[in-house]
């Protein structure tokens, strides 16, 4: 039996935190968000995507903000909240 893919991303995020890598944290959170989403775990998907958006914005990661927002859109649509204001 294989471990869920979120376990690998847990390790990526832990290592990013240990190293103080905001970029690593944001990337790991984006992909863990998608892994949660694909497993039907929508609330954790939303939390990870929001964390990635927040960090990407704080760090001025211009290319990462749209990517992180895309993961957030998946999660928000998954919980039936509709599109965020910046896509309306």
C-alpha positions as a Markdown table, in Angstrom:
| # | Residue | x | y | z |
|---|---|---|---|---|
| 1 | Unk | 0.0 | 0.0 | 0.0 |
| 2 | Unk | 1.3 | 3.4 | -0.9 |
| 3 | Unk | 1.3 | 6.5 | 1.3 |
| 4 | Unk | -1.0 | 9.3 | 0.2 |
| 5 | Unk | 0.7 | 11.9 | -1.9 |
| 6 | Unk | 0.1 | 14.5 | 0.7 |
| 7 | Unk | 2.7 | 12.8 | 2.9 |
| 8 | Unk | 5.4 | 13.7 | 0.4 |
| 9 | Unk | 4.2 | 17.3 | 0.3 |
| 10 | Unk | 4.1 | 17.3 | 4.2 |
| 11 | Unk | 7.8 | 16.6 | 4.0 |
| 12 | Unk | 8.5 | 19.3 | 1.4 |
| 13 | Unk | 6.7 | 21.9 | 3.5 |
| 14 | Unk | 8.4 | 20.8 | 6.7 |
| 15 | Unk | 11.8 | 21.1 | 5.0 |
| 16 | Unk | 10.9 | 24.5 | 3.5 |
| 17 | Unk | 10.0 | 25.7 | 7.0 |
| 18 | Unk | 13.2 | 24.3 | 8.4 |
| 19 | Unk | 15.2 | 26.1 | 5.8 |
| 20 | Unk | 13.1 | 29.3 | 6.0 |
| 21 | Unk | 12.2 | 28.9 | 2.3 |
| 22 | Unk | 9.0 | 30.9 | 1.6 |
| 23 | Unk | 9.2 | 29.8 | -2.0 |
| 24 | Unk | 9.5 | 26.2 | -1.1 |
| 25 | Unk | 6.6 | 26.5 | 1.4 |
| 26 | Unk | 4.4 | 28.2 | -1.3 |
| 27 | Unk | 5.2 | 25.6 | -3.9 |
| 28 | Unk | 4.7 | 22.7 | -1.5 |
| 29 | Unk | 1.4 | 24.2 | -0.3 |
| 30 | Unk | 0.1 | 24.6 | -3.9 |
| 31 | Unk | 0.8 | 21.0 | -4.8 |
| 32 | Unk | -0.4 | 19.6 | -1.5 |
| 33 | Unk | -3.6 | 21.6 | -2.0 |
| 34 | Unk | -4.1 | 19.9 | -5.4 |
| 35 | Unk | -3.4 | 16.5 | -3.8 |
| 36 | Unk | -6.0 | 17.1 | -1.2 |
| 37 | Unk | -8.5 | 18.3 | -3.8 |
| 38 | Unk | -8.0 | 15.2 | -6.0 |
| 39 | Unk | -8.7 | 13.0 | -2.9 |
| 40 | Unk | -11.9 | 14.9 | -2.2 |
| 41 | Unk | -10.4 | 16.6 | 0.9 |
| 42 | Unk | -11.6 | 20.1 | 0.0 |
| 43 | Unk | -11.2 | 22.0 | 3.3 |
| 44 | Unk | -7.5 | 21.1 | 3.6 |
| 45 | Unk | -7.1 | 21.9 | -0.1 |
| 46 | Unk | -8.5 | 25.4 | 0.5 |
| 47 | Unk | -6.3 | 26.0 | 3.6 |
| 48 | Unk | -3.1 | 25.1 | 1.7 |
| 49 | Unk | -4.1 | 27.1 | -1.3 |
| 50 | Unk | -4.8 | 30.2 | 0.9 |
| 51 | Unk | -1.5 | 29.8 | 2.7 |
| 52 | Unk | 0.3 | 29.6 | -0.7 |
| 53 | Unk | -1.5 | 32.7 | -2.0 |
| 54 | Unk | -0.7 | 34.6 | 1.2 |
| 55 | Unk | 3.0 | 33.7 | 1.2 |
| 56 | Unk | 3.4 | 34.3 | -2.6 |
| 57 | Unk | 1.8 | 37.8 | -2.2 |
| 58 | Unk | 3.9 | 38.6 | 0.9 |
| 59 | Unk | 7.1 | 37.6 | -0.9 |
| 60 | Unk | 6.2 | 39.4 | -4.1 |
| 61 | Unk | 6.4 | 36.2 | -6.0 |
| 62 | Unk | 4.9 | 37.5 | -9.2 |
| 63 | Unk | 4.7 | 34.2 | -11.1 |
| 64 | Unk | 3.5 | 32.3 | -8.1 |
| 65 | Unk | 0.5 | 34.4 | -7.2 |
| 66 | Unk | -1.5 | 33.4 | -10.3 |
| 67 | Unk | -0.5 | 29.7 | -9.8 |
| 68 | Unk | -1.5 | 29.8 | -6.1 |
| 69 | Unk | -4.8 | 31.5 | -7.0 |
| 70 | Unk | -5.6 | 28.8 | -9.5 |
| 71 | Unk | -5.2 | 26.1 | -6.8 |
| 72 | Unk | -7.5 | 28.2 | -4.6 |
| 73 | Unk | -10.1 | 28.5 | -7.3 |
| 74 | Unk | -10.3 | 24.7 | -7.5 |
| 75 | Unk | -10.8 | 24.4 | -3.8 |
| 76 | Unk | -13.4 | 27.2 | -3.6 |
| 77 | Unk | -15.4 | 25.7 | -6.4 |
| 78 | Unk | -15.1 | 22.4 | -4.6 |
| 79 | Unk | -16.7 | 23.7 | -1.5 |
| 80 | Unk | -19.4 | 25.5 | -3.5 |
| 81 | Unk | -18.3 | 29.0 | -2.6 |
| 82 | Unk | -18.0 | 30.3 | -6.1 |
| 83 | Unk | -15.3 | 32.4 | -7.6 |
| 84 | Unk | -13.3 | 34.9 | -5.5 |
| 85 | Unk | -13.8 | 38.6 | -6.1 |
| 86 | Unk | -10.7 | 38.9 | -8.1 |
| 87 | Unk | -12.1 | 36.6 | -10.8 |
| 88 | Unk | -15.6 | 37.9 | -10.8 |
